[in-house]
Amino acid sequence: MIKKKTNIDLRAKNITFEIKNESFKAIRFYHAKMTIDVISLDNEKEGIKNIPFAHIPKEIKKIIKPQ
């Protein structure tokens, strides 16, 4: 039987991390696409960005644990 890949809401976990001296907060993880919606904490006017799961730090990948 095929498992339906769901989106995981990460807002309640308050996951923050840095990439290239810019702070981000994780909002949602899309399992089917293996991407994460993030919002910049440094530049709030920028809005929501979608970044690949492979580009986030290793410590954060362990917290999210895609299956």
Number of C-alpha atoms within 10 A of each C-alpha: 3 4 5 8 11 10 15 14 14 17 12 8 12 10 15 15 18 13 10 5 8 11 15 21 19 24 21 16 23 18 16 10 11 13 18 25 19 23 20 19 16 11 11 9 9 10 10 16 13 15 14 13 20 11 11 16 12 10 9 14 13 9 10 15 7 12 5
